[in-house]
Amino acid sequence: MYQLERAIFDLRRGVPVLITDAEGDRLVRPLEGHHAGELATLLERCGQAPRLVVTRHRLAAAGFHAPSEEVALALGDEGLPEALAEGEIPSHEARLPATPAERVALGMLRRGQLVPVALAATPRAGGEVERLVADGTLLALDAREAEVALANLGRELTRVSEARVPLADAEVTRFILFREGDGMREHLAVVIGEPQAWPEPVPIRLHSACLTGDLFASLLCDCGEQLRNAVRDIHALGGGVLLYLDQEGRGIGMANKLRAIGLQEAGLDTLDADACLGFGHDERGYASAVAMLHQLGIQRVQLLTNNPRKLAALTEAGIEVTKRQAVYGRVNEHNRAYLTTKAGRSGHWLESLLDQDDSA
């Protein structure tokens, strides 16, 4: 786990990482923040043109067929075409299934909330890369071990701190902070009311953090209103828990969320904008939410949600969902397209909300 954590932070700083595997070692670095000097250094260390590793989502958004979930574009000896640096996918580049090391590289970029596009090259045997790994300048990690560690992230949580935090809509409330095992994500359990007085099943909501909506009341979504309405509803039901999850932008992070909003300004819907960056329709997982519920001793719930994926995730993890309750914000001229996309393409239960007039 420690090696994976350090490798992700190195990639976030633009430092290459060596990922080793029997099918071929790869020296990788994110395309994000790329400039010509760093590419020249990569070419010098490896002695060959790199491959550009992308997701099938990015290829599909560009109109190309992907042979696998992660794809490597074999670049020519001239290096990185300008169009690729700008995010385009030229039609003439050979598209090959990514190697295990390249697949892990994209998983690490996702975890680091970077755009999932990587440059990857095979280092020379006995060359400078080996020397830099030996003296600790570059980090090397095993692809298989990193893949297992990535798959298990979020399942181990530490309860770090807690305090009473009275809220306007729920005065008897306690915040409990949980930290994931790699230290990169922190989640809050907002415990409303006294647990011994909670109804059975326990009312809960899984709320993904949305800085723009929750804090700044952005009109582009209904997240802030959903958050406050959920607190109010849980309090009215006799208490329960709102899990405030560090999953900004459906799991892609604030930087990529702002990039996606920019693409929406150009006419894309919220899901196609994410795909252009290389992300799936929803990058969130709910292992952390399940772990938090287990630590809080909650097994049977009344779930406040409009999202079928949240209900399915809890059920598959063994949490008994006995009832679902909708929780809405308001529709306005700025968020109607966003909500319509969530209902039409992601299956969210929003029909009754969207039937309302914008002025309602």
N, C-alpha and C positions, 0 to 999 in steps of 0.2 A: 504493500500500500504506500509506504514512504517513497519508493522509487517513482510510482505513478504520480503522486502528488507533486514531487519536484519536477518531473517531466512536464506536467501540465503547466506549471508556473514558468518553466523555461520557454515553452511554446508561446505563452502569453507575452513573454518579453521578446519574442522573435529569435530566440536561441535554438539552433537545430538540436534534435534528439536522435540518437541511434536506436532503432528498434530492430532487435535480432530475431531471426526465425530460420528454421531449416529450409524453408522455401525461398529464402533470400533476405539478407539484411537490408534495411533502408535507412538512410540519413534523411530525416524529414524536417520541414519547417513550414509554418503556415504561409499561405499566399497573402493573407491580410498583413498589411504593413510592408509588403515586398518592395524592394527597389533594386535597380540593376547591379549595384555593387555587391549586394548579398547573393544574388544569383551567380555572379562571377566567382565568388568565394566557394559556393556550393559546387560549381563546375570544376573548380581547381582541386577541391578535396576529393571529388569522386571520379574525375576524368571522363565523364560521360554526360550526355544531356539528361536532365531529370524527367520524370513523368509527373503529370499533373493529376492528382487524385481528387475526384469529385463524387457526389452522391447521385443516385439515379434521379432524385427529385430535381436537381439542377439541370441534368441532361434533358429530362422530360419537359421542363419549363422552356428549354431552348428548342424543343421540337425533335429531339433525337432519341432513338431507342437505346436503352441501357441493358447490357448483357448480364448485369448483376446489381446488387444493392449499392455497391461501391465500385467505381470504375476508374481506371487509370488511362489517361491520354498520353500516348507516346509522342513526345515532342521531338522535333528535328534538332540537328546539331547546332542550328542557329540560336537555340535557346528558347526563351519564353516569348511567344508572339504578343504584340502589344494588345491585341483584342482579348487575349486570355487575362492579361493583367487588369483589364477593365471589366472582367466578369463575363465576357462572351465566350461561346464554345464554337470554334471554327468547325465546319463540317468535314474537312479533310483529315483531321487528326484521327489516328487509329484509336479505337476504344476497346480496352481489354479489361477483363475482370481484375479487380485489385487483389494484391497478395495479402496474406494475413497481417503482415507488418503495416501495410498501407491501410487496411481496414481499421486496425487499432489506432492509427494516426488520426483518422477522422473521428473516431469515438473520443479520443483525447481532446480534439479541438471542440467538439460539442460540449464536453464536460467543462472546458475552459471558457465556454460561451464566445468562441471565435467562429468566424465564418468557416464552415466545414469544407475547405479547399486547401490541399497541401501540395507542396513540391516534395518529391521523393526521388532519391537517387541511390544507386548501389555504390558503396565506398570501395576504394582500391584495397586489396588485401595487403596488409603490412604498410599501409600508407599513413598519411597525417591523421586521419580520423581515429585510427587505433591509438596513436600517440596521445591525442587530445582526450580520449576516453580514459586511457591509463593514468593521465595526470589529473583527472577530475574536471577538466575544462568542459567536456561534453559528457552527458549522461547516456548510458546504455541500459535498456531494459528489455526483458523477454516478452515477445508478442503474446504468447499464450497466457503467461501470468498476468500481464496487463489486461487482457481480455476478460479474464475471470474477475479481476479486481473491479473493472468497470461495471460488469454485470451485477456485482454485489453492492455497489454504492447505494447508500440510502437505507439499507436494511439494518445497519447498526447505528443507533443514536445514543448520545449521552445527554442526560438531563443536567443542564448547566446552572441555571439560576431561575428564580421566580420571585414575584412580588404582587401585592394587591394593587390593582390599577382600576379604580372606579371609572365607569364609562357613562356618558350622558344617557344612553338607552339601557344600561344594565349596571347599576351601581355596585352590586356585589360581584366583582369580576377579578380573576387572578390570571396573570400572564406567566406562562412557563416556557422557557427557551430550551430547545433541543438543538444539538449540533451533530451533524453527520460525521462518520468515522474519519473521513479525509480532511475534515476541518473547513471545507469550502462552502458549505451551505448551512444556514441556521433557520429553523422553523419555530413558530410560536403556536402554543396551544392557548387559546383564549377561553378560560374556564369560567362559564357564566353560572352564577348561583352556587349553592352549596351542593357538592356531589351527593351527599346522603339524602338530599331532597329531590334529586333529579327524577323525572318520569322514566318509565321503562316501556319501550326502548328509549335510549338517550338521543335527543335531537342533536345533530351535528351538521356542520358544513365544512367542506374542503374548499378553501378560497385561495387561489393563486395570487400572489402579490402583483399589484398593478400600480406602480408609482404614479403614472399619469392620471389614472382614474381615481385611485383610492385617496391620494394626497391632494392632487391639483384639480380634481373634479372635471377631468377631460370630458368633452362631449362626444369624443370618438367612440366611446364604449359606455357600458352601463355598470362597470365594475364597482365604482365607489358606492353607487346606490345599492347594488346587491350586497356589498359588505355591511353597510349600515342597516339595511333592512333585515339581513340575516341575524345580526346581533339582536335587533328588536324582536324578531320572531322567536329566536331561541329563548330569550328572556320571557316572552309571553307564554311559551309552552312549558315553563317551569324550570328552565335552565338546561345547560348542556355545554357543548364545546364547539368553537370555531377554530379550525386548524388553518393558520395563516402560513402558507407554503411559499418558500423562496423559489418561485417558478415564473419569473417575469416573462411576459410575451409568449405564453404557452411553452415555456421552458427554453427559449432561445437567448434570454438576457436582454438588458436594456439597450446596449449598443445595436444589436441586431433588430430589436423591436423598432427603434427609430429608423433604421435602414428600411425596414419593411413598410413603415408608415410613409416614408418618402416614395416608395414604389407604388403605394396605393394612391398617392397624389397624382401619379402618372396614369392611373386608370385600372390597376390590378385590384382584385379583391384580396382580402387578408390572407387567404390560403395560398393563392398563386404568388403573392409577394414573398411569403416564406419560402416557397419552392424555388423561386429565382435565386435566393440566397443559398439554397442547398438543404433546407430543412423540410421535414415532413409536415403534414397538416397539424400535428400536435406532438411535440417532443416531450411532454410531461410523463412522468411515472409516479406511482402512488405508494411505493414501498415505504417511504418515510412516513406518510400518513398512517399506514397500517401499523408501523412500529410505534408511532405515538399513541395510537388508540390502545395497543396492547399494554404499553407502559402505564396508561391511565386506567387500565382495567375495564375497558369498554368493549363489549362483544356484540351487543344487539343495538341497532341504531335506527332512528328516523332520519333520513338523509334529505337535507335541503339542497336541491340541485336541479338544474335543467339539462345536465350533461350525462348522457347514457354511459360514457366511458368511465366516469367516476363510480357510478353504481356498479358497473361490471367489475371494475378493479377491486372494490371492497368485497364483493361477493366471491370473486375468484380467490381472494386471500383468506376467506373463511370468516369474514365479518358478516353477520346476519343483518340484512337490510329489510326491515319489516314494512316500511312505508317510505314513500317519497313525497316531498312537498316542494312545489315550485318556489323560486325566489327571484323576483324581477326588479329591474330598474325601470327607467322610463325610455320610451322611444322618442328620438328627436331627428331632425333633418340630417344631422351629422353621423349618427350611429345606425340608422335604419339599414343601410347597405351591409354594414358589418354584422348586424343581428340576422339579417336575411341570409347571409352566407353561412353563418353558424347553423341556422335551422335547415337550410336547403342542402348544404354540402357536408355538414358534420353531424346532422341528426339531432341537434339540440331541441328540446321540447319548448318551443317559443311561439307556437302558432297563436295561442290566445293573446299573447303580448303584441304580436305583429298585426293582429286584427284591429288594434287600437289606432285611433287617429293620432298624428304627431302632436296635436294640440291638447290631447287628453291629459 
